[in-house]
Amino acid sequence: MRIVLLGDSHLARVRRDLGRLVCAAAGCAASAKPEIVNAAVGGAFAADLVQQAATVGLEADDRVALSVGTNDAAPWKQVALAHVRRHVDAFLSATAVARLVYLSPPGVDETSLAATGLAARRDRTNECMDAYGRAIAERLHHAGAEIVDGRALLDSLGRAGFADDGLHLNGRAYDVVLPALASALCGAHSQLTG
C-alpha cells in the first residue's frame, strides 16, 4: 500500500511532513509505514490528474489524496466547469484505488491578494474557488471519494492560514490539513473503481 498525492501546490508543498499523512489509529491497515509518493505539482489543473496518475502508476491498494480546482478557477485560465467535470470523470474512469480523498480548494486571503495588487487583476476569489470545489467534489463524492472541505477546515485560521501571497498555505494551515487528510486516508473504505 502507498499513499499518493496528486494535484496542485496545496499538496506539492508537503515534503518534509509527508510522514504526518500516515494513519495513527491502532490497528489501521494504513498505519503500517506505507511508501508515500508526492506526485503533486504546483500549478496543476484537473486536466493534469490523468497524467499524474499514469506517471506514478496508481495501484489498486493505493490511498490517494488530491487537490485541484484552485488553478482551474484562476481568471487567466478559468476552465469551464463542464470541462473540469469531464477531466475529473476521465481521471475517475482511469482510476481504481482503495481510497480517494479530495482536499477542496482552501480559498484565498482576499485581503492579502488586494494588498499585492492581484485583486485588481480579478485574481482568484473565494466565491469562484468554491464553485470549482463544489463541482469537483460532487463528481468525486458520487464515485465514493471522501471529501475534505479545505475552506471550512481552515475557516477558523482566517488570514493566519495563508502565506504572504494570500494563496498558498503556511505551516499553521498544514497543522490542520495534514491530520484531516491522514484521518480521511485512514478511514474505513470500499474499493473505488473507475
Helices and strands as residue ranges (DSSP letters): E 2-7, H 9-12, G 18-21, G 29-31, E 35-38, G 46-48, H 49-56, E 63-67, H 81-93, E 99-103, H 110-115, G 119-121, H 126-142, E 146-148, H 150-154, G 158-161, H 171-186
